[in-house]
């Protein structure tokens, strides 16, 4: 039972870590654009987006670290000699996946050359 719960906690931790590379930046950029639209201040919109992104990253690290501690305890309870967590490996894997996805998007879908679409 502890093994299954540890797997669920690991899956949740993975989703939390992956949110740093997609949903969170998109959400903060959207919110910053709304601030810019409503106030007419690009600087304020950028400040909101940047500050929110940093705050979201810090909150994500706190949540992920807590989930990592729970995962280690559950693994120990399941009989594994779990000395360290997987948080660093998860962030590394998420960064590699994000980099590969960006390179694929840039080189295959969008292309490095400027677009010559008619205006």
MARDO-423090 format. One line per 8 residues: number of its first residue (from 1); their letters; for each residue x negated, y negated, z of N, C-alpha, C, O. Coordinates in steps of 0.1 Angstrom, whole numbers, always signed. Each point is the difference from the previous one (the first is absolute). Layout:
BEGIN
NUM> a> X/Y/Z/X/Y/Z/X/Y/Z/X/Y/Z ~ ...
***
This chain:
BEGIN
1> xxxxxxxx> -8/+12/+0/+8/-12/+0/-9/-13/+0/+3/-9/-7 ~ -13/+10/+15/-9/-12/+1/-7/-2/-14/-2/-12/-4 ~ -1/+23/-3/-6/-1/-13/+9/-8/-10/-4/-8/-8 ~ +17/+12/+8/+9/-7/-9/+2/-14/+3/+1/-9/-9 ~ +0/+5/+22/+2/-14/+4/-13/-7/-3/+1/-12/-5 ~ -13/+18/+6/-12/-7/-4/+0/-3/-15/-5/-10/-4 ~ +10/+20/-4/+1/-3/-14/+9/-11/-3/-3/-8/-9 ~ +14/+7/+16/+10/-11/-3/-6/-13/+4/+1/-11/-7
9> xxxxxxxx> -9/+10/+18/-6/-12/+5/-11/-4/-10/-2/-12/-3 ~ -5/+22/-3/-11/-3/-10/+7/-6/-12/-5/-9/-6 ~ +16/+15/+2/+7/-5/-12/+5/-15/+2/-1/-8/-9 ~ +6/+5/+21/+5/-13/+3/-12/-10/+0/+1/-11/-5 ~ -12/+16/+11/-12/-8/+1/-5/-3/-15/-5/-12/-2 ~ +6/+21/-6/-5/-2/-14/+9/-10/-7/-5/-9/-8 ~ +18/+10/+10/+9/-10/-6/-3/-14/+5/+1/-10/-7 ~ -3/+9/+20/-4/-13/+6/-12/-6/-6/-1/-12/-3
17> xxxxxxxx> -9/+20/+1/-13/-4/-6/+2/-4/-14/-5/-10/-5 ~ +12/+18/-3/+3/-3/-14/+8/-13/-2/-2/-7/-10 ~ +10/+3/+20/+8/-12/-1/-9/-13/-1/+4/-10/-5 ~ -17/+11/+9/-9/-11/+0/-3/-3/-15/-4/-11/-3 ~ +4/+21/-6/-4/-1/-13/+11/-3/-10/-3/+0/-12 ~ +15/-2/+16/+11/-3/-10/+11/-8/+6/+1/-12/-3 ~ +7/+18/+11/+12/-7/+5/-2/-12/+8/+6/-10/-1 ~ -16/+11/+10/-3/-12/+8/-5/-12/-7/+6/-11/+1
25> xxxxxxxx> -16/+12/-10/-4/-12/-8/+11/-5/-9/+2/-12/-1 ~ +6/+21/-5/+11/-5/-9/+10/-7/+9/+5/-11/-5 ~ -2/+16/+16/+10/-7/+9/-5/-14/+4/+8/-9/+0 ~ -20/+8/+4/-5/-13/+5/-2/-9/-12/+2/-12/+2 ~ -6/+16/-14/+0/-9/-11/+14/-5/-4/+1/-11/-3 ~ +9/+20/+4/+13/-4/-3/+5/-11/+11/+6/-10/-4 ~ -9/+13/+16/+4/-10/+11/-8/-13/-2/+6/-11/+1 ~ -18/+12/-5/-8/-13/-2/+6/-7/-12/+1/-13/+0
33> xxxxxxxx> +4/+20/-10/+6/-7/-12/+13/-6/+4/+3/-11/-5 ~ +4/+17/+14/+13/-6/+5/-3/-13/+8/+7/-10/-2 ~ -17/+10/+10/-4/-12/+7/-4/-11/-9/+4/-11/+1 ~ -12/+15/-12/-4/-10/-10/+12/-6/-7/+1/-12/-2 ~ +9/+21/-2/+12/-4/-7/+8/-10/+9/+5/-10/-5 ~ -3/+14/+17/+9/-8/+9/-6/-13/+5/+7/-10/+2 ~ -21/+10/-1/-6/-12/+6/-7/-8/-11/-3/-12/+2 ~ +0/+18/-14/-7/-7/-10/-15/-1/+3/-7/-8/-7
41> xxxxxxxx> +2/+15/+17/-14/-1/+4/-7/+14/-3/+3/+10/+7 ~ -11/-10/-17/-8/+12/-4/-9/+4/+12/-1/+11/+3 ~ -5/-21/+3/-9/+2/+11/+6/+7/+12/-5/+10/+5 ~ +17/-14/-2/+8/+6/+11/+4/+14/-4/-1/+9/+8 ~ +5/-7/-20/+3/+14/-5/-12/+9/+1/+1/+12/+4 ~ -13/-17/-8/-12/+9/+0/-4/+2/+15/-4/+11/+3 ~ +6/-21/+5/-3/+2/+15/+8/+11/+6/-4/+8/+7 ~ +17/-9/-10/+10/+10/+6/-4/+14/-5/+0/+9/+7
49> xxxxxxxx> -2/-8/-21/-4/+13/-5/-13/+6/+6/+0/+11/+3 ~ -10/-20/-2/-13/+5/+5/+1/+3/+15/-5/+11/+4 ~ +11/-20/+3/+1/+3/+15/+9/+12/+3/-4/+8/+8 ~ +14/-6/-16/+9/+11/+2/-7/+13/-4/+2/+10/+7 ~ -10/-10/-18/-7/+11/-4/-10/+5/+11/-2/+12/+3 ~ -5/-22/+2/-10/+3/+11/+7/+6/+13/-4/+9/+6 ~ +15/-16/-3/+8/+5/+12/+5/+14/-3/+0/+8/+9 ~ +5/-6/-21/+5/+14/-3/-11/+10/+0/+3/+11/+5
57> xxxxxxxx> -15/-14/-9/-11/+9/+0/-4/+3/+14/-2/+12/+4 ~ +2/-22/+5/-3/+3/+14/+10/+8/+7/-3/+9/+7 ~ +16/-12/-10/+11/+8/+6/-1/+15/-5/+2/+9/+7 ~ -5/-8/-20/-1/+14/-6/-12/+7/+7/+2/+12/+3 ~ -13/-18/-1/-11/+6/+7/+4/+5/+14/-4/+11/+4 ~ +11/-19/+3/+4/+3/+14/+10/+13/-1/-2/+9/+8 ~ +11/-10/-17/+10/+11/-1/-7/+13/-4/+2/+11/+5 ~ -11/-12/-15/-7/+12/-6/-10/+5/+11/-1/+13/+1
65> xxxxxxxx> -5/-21/+7/-9/+5/+10/+8/+7/+11/-5/+11/+5 ~ +17/-16/-2/+8/+7/+10/+5/+14/-5/+0/+10/+7 ~ +4/-10/-20/+4/+13/-6/-12/+9/-1/+2/+13/+2 ~ -14/-18/-4/-12/+9/-1/-3/+6/+14/-3/+12/+1 ~ +5/-20/+10/-2/+6/+13/+11/+11/+3/-4/+10/+5 ~ +16/-13/-9/+10/+10/+2/-3/+13/-8/+2/+11/+5 ~ -7/-13/-17/-3/+12/-9/-11/+8/+6/+0/+12/+0 ~ -10/-19/+6/-11/+7/+6/+5/+8/+12/-4/+12/+2
73> xxxxxxxx> +12/-18/+7/+6/+7/+11/+8/+12/-4/-1/+11/+6 ~ +9/-12/-16/+8/+11/-5/-9/+11/-6/+3/+12/+2 ~ -13/-15/-9/-9/+10/-5/-7/+7/+11/-2/+12/+0 ~ -2/-19/+11/-6/+7/+11/+10/+9/+7/-3/+11/+4 ~ +16/-16/-3/+10/+8/+6/+3/+13/-8/+4/+10/+5 ~ -7/-11/-18/+3/+12/-9/-12/+9/+0/+0/+11/-7 ~ -11/-14/+15/-11/+9/+1/-12/-3/-8/-9/+8/-1 ~ +9/-19/-6/-11/-4/-8/-10/-9/+8/+4/-7/+9
81> xxxxxxxx> -17/+9/-12/-10/-9/+6/-1/-13/-7/-9/-2/-8 ~ +18/-7/+10/+1/-12/-7/-7/-11/+7/+6/-6/+10 ~ -18/+2/-14/-8/-10/+7/+3/-14/-5/+1/-9/+8 ~ +1/+8/-21/+2/-13/-6/+12/+0/-8/+5/+10/-4 ~ +0/-22/+1/+12/-1/-8/-3/-1/-15/-11/+2/-5 ~ +22/-5/-2/-1/+0/-15/+2/-14/-6/+1/-2/-12 ~ +0/-8/+21/+3/-14/-4/-10/-5/-11/+4/-6/-10 ~ -17/+7/+13/-10/-5/-9/+1/+8/-13/-1/-7/-11
89> xxxxxxxx> +3/+20/+11/+1/+7/-12/+12/-3/-8/+0/-1/-12 ~ +11/-2/+19/+13/-4/-7/-2/-14/-7/+4/-1/-11 ~ -10/-8/+18/-2/-13/-6/-10/+1/-12/+2/-7/-10 ~ -12/+15/+11/-9/+2/-11/+7/+6/-12/-2/-4/-11 ~ +9/+15/+14/+8/+6/-11/+10/-9/-6/+1/+0/-13 ~ +6/-8/+21/+9/-10/-6/-7/-10/-8/+6/-4/-11 ~ -17/-1/+15/-8/-10/-8/-4/+6/-13/+0/-7/-10 ~ -5/+20/+10/-4/+6/-12/+12/+2/-10/-1/-3/-12
97> xxxxxxxx> +12/+7/+17/+12/+2/-8/+5/-14/-6/+3/+0/-11 ~ -4/-10/+20/+4/-13/-5/-10/-5/-11/+5/-6/-10 ~ -18/+8/+12/-9/-4/-10/+1/+7/-13/+0/-6/-11 ~ +3/+19/+12/+2/+8/-13/+12/-4/-7/+1/-2/-12 ~ +10/-1/+20/+13/-4/-6/-2/-14/-6/+5/-2/-11 ~ -12/-7/+17/-3/-13/-6/-8/+1/-13/+3/-7/-9 ~ -13/+15/+10/-9/+1/-12/+8/+6/-12/-1/-4/-11 ~ +9/+14/+14/+9/+6/-10/+10/-10/-6/+2/-1/-12
105> xxxxxxxx> +4/-6/+21/+9/-11/-5/-7/-10/-8/+5/-4/-11 ~ -17/-1/+16/-7/-10/-7/-5/+4/-14/+1/-7/-10 ~ -7/+19/+10/-6/+5/-13/+9/+6/-9/-1/-1/-13 ~ +11/+9/+18/+9/+7/-9/+13/-8/-3/+4/-1/-12 ~ +3/-4/+22/+13/-6/-2/-1/-15/-5/+6/-4/-9 ~ -14/-3/+16/-1/-15/-2/-11/-3/-10/+2/-8/-9 ~ -14/+13/+11/-11/-3/-8/-8/-12/+4/+6/-10/+5 ~ -19/+10/-6/-8/-11/+5/+0/-12/-9/-3/-11/+4
113> xxxxxxx> +8/+12/-17/+0/-11/-9/+13/-9/+2/+9/+5/+6 ~ -10/-17/-10/+12/-9/+2/+11/+5/-9/-2/+5/-11 ~ +14/-8/+15/+11/+4/-7/+3/-10/-11/-1/-12/+2 ~ +4/+17/-15/+2/-9/-11/+15/+0/-3/+4/-2/-12 ~ +4/+3/+21/+15/-1/-2/+4/-14/-4/-6/-10/+5 ~ +15/+9/-15/+4/-14/-4/+7/-7/+11/+8/+6/+8 ~ -9/-19/-7/+7/-8/+10/+12/-5/-5/+7/-7/+8
***
